[in-house]
Amino acid sequence: MTGAPPIVDAHQHFWDPRVNYYPWLCDEPPIPFRYGDYRAIRRPYLPADYLADARPHNVVKTVYVETEWDPRDPVGETRYVAQLRRDTGFPTVAVAQAWLDREDAAAVLERQAAFPFVRSIRHKPRANRSPADGAPGGMADASWRAGFAHLARNRLRFDLQTPWWHLAEAAQLAQDFPATQIVLNHTGLPADRSAEGIAAWRKHMATLAQCPNVAVKISGLGLPGRPWKVEANREIVLTTIELFGPDRCMFASNFPVDGLCATFDTIYSGFRTIVREFSAGDQRKLFHDNALRIYGID
């Protein structure tokens, strides 16, 4: 939309289950999912679909995030993204897949880094089902950390998706690998919106925010069976910006996944409503500039 403020969408996906294999999109029965029934998105979602959803917002660039593509062929997804870019101009850059705890992690990271549009890697570490289980998660695994150690030499960032009760481990990881930029996905997954749940989430987010090499994507705020509303998400958004500062936060759509919870317009208009009292400069950082800087986008 001409004249609308520019947006760099820091977290979005494309896929086509008709021609590529994504276990969670192709296999039956569907796996359990945090938003409940996700059959509505088990269909092709391509740049034309995304741009139709994004209207009337002025999305100028996007960060594609790996889609849990066939784990036997992580580089195949990157070749697919390269073709999308040639055909459509989207996405701008990508977060690729690599399995950090596998023996071939170093070789896969080198191959992914050879694509000029790959900026980061995501491999969701093993997580406990709830904070009641105090056992360490996957970020404590020696093999996983050995794979993580190869990111810096390949000039790769790391996109971390883990629930908030593992953020102390994430902080330790960030401290142990200060040369690697970590981007926390989906605001630490604050699904429990009770007073106790929010307090625990905030405590762990505050710990992670002490690490200067960590940024956060404010996204993935939907709740199963509930509409996406400003008042339901205001505290999460403002607390995250308070803790990390307006220079280390990025707004993102998580589309088409968050299309299960709301329209693109509902989400982005909601974000803008929540931060409308912020300065124009800080708003531009949150919606545009920070993603360019953090992901090294020209």
C-alpha positions in Angstrom: 0.0 0.0 0.0 1.6 3.3 -1.1 2.2 5.6 1.7 1.8 3.0 4.5 4.8 2.5 6.8 7.2 -0.2 5.5 7.3 -3.5 7.2 9.9 -6.2 7.3 8.1 -9.3 8.4 10.7 -11.1 10.5 9.0 -14.5 10.6 6.8 -16.1 7.9 6.6 -19.4 6.0 5.8 -20.7 2.5 5.1 -24.3 1.7 3.5 -26.6 -0.9 2.6 -30.1 0.5 1.6 -31.2 -3.0 5.1 -31.4 -4.2 7.3 -31.4 -1.1 7.3 -33.5 2.1 6.6 -31.8 5.4 5.8 -34.5 8.0 3.5 -32.3 10.1 1.6 -31.1 7.0 1.5 -34.4 5.1 1.3 -37.3 7.6 -1.9 -38.6 9.2 -3.1 -38.2 11.8 -2.1 -34.5 12.4 0.3 -34.1 15.3 -0.8 -32.3 18.5 -0.3 -28.5 17.9 -0.3 -25.5 20.3 -3.1 -23.8 18.3 -5.3 -27.0 18.2 -6.7 -28.1 14.9 -4.5 -26.9 12.1 -6.0 -28.7 9.1 -6.9 -25.3 7.5 -3.2 -24.6 6.8 -2.3 -28.1 5.5 -2.5 -26.6 2.0 -0.1 -24.8 -0.4 0.8 -21.3 0.9 2.9 -19.4 -1.6 4.1 -15.8 -2.0 0.9 -14.8 -3.9 -1.2 -16.1 -0.9 1.0 -14.3 1.6 0.8 -11.0 -0.3 -3.0 -11.3 -0.5 -3.1 -11.8 3.2 -0.8 -8.9 3.9 -2.8 -6.3 2.1 -3.2 -3.4 2.8 0.0 -3.4 4.8 3.3 -2.4 3.1 5.5 -5.5 3.5 8.7 -4.7 1.7 10.9 -7.6 2.8 10.4 -10.9 4.6 12.4 -13.4 6.6 11.4 -17.0 5.7 11.7 -19.5 8.6 12.2 -23.2 8.0 9.0 -25.2 7.9 10.0 -28.6 9.4 10.6 -29.9 5.9 11.7 -33.5 5.4 14.5 -33.9 8.0 16.4 -36.2 5.7 17.1 -33.3 3.3 17.5 -30.0 5.1 19.3 -28.4 2.2 16.5 -29.4 -0.2 14.3 -26.8 1.5 16.9 -24.1 0.9 17.0 -25.0 -2.8 13.2 -24.7 -2.9 13.4 -21.3 -1.3 16.1 -20.3 -3.9 13.6 -21.2 -6.6 10.8 -19.2 -5.0 13.1 -16.2 -4.8 13.9 -16.5 -8.5 10.3 -16.9 -9.5 8.6 -14.3 -7.2 11.2 -12.1 -5.4 10.1 -13.5 -2.0 11.4 -14.2 0.6 14.2 -11.8 1.0 16.3 -13.9 3.4 15.9 -17.2 5.1 16.3 -19.1 8.3 17.4 -22.6 7.2 17.0 -26.0 8.8 19.9 -28.0 10.3 19.9 -30.7 13.0 22.6 -29.6 15.4 22.9 -32.9 17.3 23.6 -34.9 14.2 27.1 -36.0 13.1 26.8 -34.2 9.8 25.8 -30.8 11.5 29.1 -29.1 10.5 28.8 -30.1 6.9 25.1 -29.1 6.7 25.8 -25.7 8.2 28.5 -25.1 5.7 26.2 -26.0 2.8 23.4 -23.8 4.2 25.7 -20.9 4.7 26.8 -21.1 1.1 23.4 -19.8 0.0 23.8 -16.0 0.0 20.3 -15.4 1.3 20.6 -17.7 4.3 21.1 -15.7 7.5 20.2 -18.0 10.4 19.5 -21.6 11.4 16.6 -23.1 13.4 16.6 -26.4 15.2 14.1 -26.5 18.0 15.9 -28.0 21.0 14.2 -30.7 23.0 11.8 -29.2 25.5 9.9 -30.4 28.6 6.1 -30.3 28.4 5.7 -28.0 31.4 7.8 -25.9 33.9 6.9 -28.6 36.5 9.5 -30.9 34.9 12.8 -29.4 36.0 15.0 -31.6 33.8 17.3 -29.8 31.4 16.2 -29.4 27.8 18.0 -30.0 24.6 20.2 -26.9 24.9 22.2 -28.7 27.6 23.0 -31.7 25.4 26.7 -31.9 24.5 26.0 -33.0 21.0 23.6 -30.2 20.4 26.0 -27.6 21.7 28.8 -29.1 19.6 26.7 -28.4 16.5 25.8 -24.9 17.8 29.5 -24.1 18.1 29.8 -24.3 14.3 27.4 -21.4 13.7 29.8 -18.5 14.4 32.5 -19.7 12.0 29.8 -19.9 9.2 28.6 -16.3 10.2 25.2 -17.7 11.0 22.7 -16.5 13.5 20.4 -18.9 15.5 16.6 -18.7 15.7 15.6 -20.3 19.0 12.1 -21.6 19.6 11.6 -22.9 23.1 9.1 -22.3 25.9 9.9 -19.8 28.5 10.8 -22.4 31.2 13.9 -23.2 29.2 15.1 -19.6 28.9 17.6 -19.9 31.7 19.3 -22.5 29.6 19.1 -20.1 26.6 20.8 -17.4 28.7 23.6 -19.8 29.5 23.9 -20.7 25.8 24.1 -17.0 24.9 26.8 -16.4 27.5 28.8 -19.4 26.4 28.6 -18.4 22.7 28.7 -14.5 22.8 29.8 -14.3 19.1 26.5 -15.9 17.9 23.4 -13.7 17.5 20.4 -15.6 19.0 16.9 -14.6 18.0 14.1 -15.8 20.3 11.1 -16.9 18.4 7.5 -16.2 19.3 8.1 -14.2 22.5 9.1 -17.2 24.5 5.6 -18.9 24.0 3.7 -17.3 26.9 0.6 -19.5 26.6 -0.4 -19.4 30.2 -1.9 -16.0 30.7 -2.8 -16.4 34.4 -1.1 -13.9 36.7 1.2 -16.7 37.9 2.0 -17.7 34.3 2.8 -14.2 33.2 5.0 -13.6 36.3 7.0 -16.7 35.6 7.3 -15.9 31.9 8.5 -12.3 32.7 11.1 -13.6 35.2 12.7 -15.9 32.6 12.5 -13.4 29.8 14.3 -10.9 32.1 17.1 -13.4 32.6 17.5 -13.8 28.9 17.3 -10.1 28.2 20.5 -9.6 30.2 22.4 -11.2 27.2 23.3 -8.6 24.7 23.5 -11.1 21.8 19.8 -12.0 22.1 17.0 -10.4 20.3 13.3 -11.4 20.2 10.5 -11.7 17.7 7.2 -10.5 19.0 5.0 -13.0 17.3 3.1 -16.3 17.8 0.8 -14.7 20.4 -2.3 -16.6 19.5 -4.3 -18.7 22.0 -6.3 -21.7 20.9 -10.0 -21.1 20.7 -9.7 -17.4 21.5 -9.7 -14.4 19.1 -6.5 -12.3 18.8 -7.3 -9.1 20.8 -5.2 -6.1 21.7 -6.1 -6.3 25.4 -5.2 -10.0 25.5 -1.7 -9.3 24.1 -0.8 -5.7 25.3 1.0 -6.8 28.5 3.1 -9.4 26.6 4.1 -6.9 23.9 4.9 -4.0 26.2 6.8 -6.2 28.8 8.9 -7.7 26.0 9.9 -4.3 24.7 10.5 -3.1 28.3 12.9 -6.0 29.0 14.8 -6.1 25.7 14.4 -2.5 24.6 13.1 -1.2 21.3 16.5 -2.0 19.6 16.2 -5.7 20.1 12.6 -6.5 19.3 10.9 -7.2 15.9 7.3 -7.7 15.1 6.4 -10.6 12.9 3.3 -12.3 11.5 4.2 -16.0 11.8 1.9 -16.5 8.7 0.2 -18.6 7.7 0.4 -20.4 11.1 -1.1 -17.5 13.0 -3.8 -17.3 10.4 -5.4 -19.9 12.6 -5.9 -17.2 15.2 -6.5 -14.0 13.3 -6.1 -12.2 10.0 -2.8 -10.5 9.1 -4.5 -7.1 9.4 -5.8 -7.9 12.9 -2.3 -8.9 14.1 -0.4 -6.0 12.6 -3.0 -3.4 13.3 -3.1 -4.7 16.9 0.7 -4.4 17.2 0.5 -0.8 15.9 -2.3 0.0 18.4 -0.3 -1.3 21.3 2.8 0.8 20.4 1.1 3.9 19.1 2.5 6.0 22.0 6.0 5.1 21.1 8.1 7.5 19.1 8.1 7.3 15.3 11.7 6.3 15.4 11.1 3.4 17.8 8.1 2.2 15.8 10.2 2.1 12.6 12.8 0.0 14.5 10.2 -2.5 15.7 8.4 -2.9 12.4 11.3 -2.4 9.9 14.8 -1.3 10.9 15.7 -3.9 13.5 14.9 -6.8 11.2 17.2 -5.3 8.6 20.1 -4.9 11.0 19.7 -8.1 13.0 19.3 -10.3 9.9 21.9 -8.4 7.8 19.4 -7.5 5.1 20.5 -5.0 2.4 
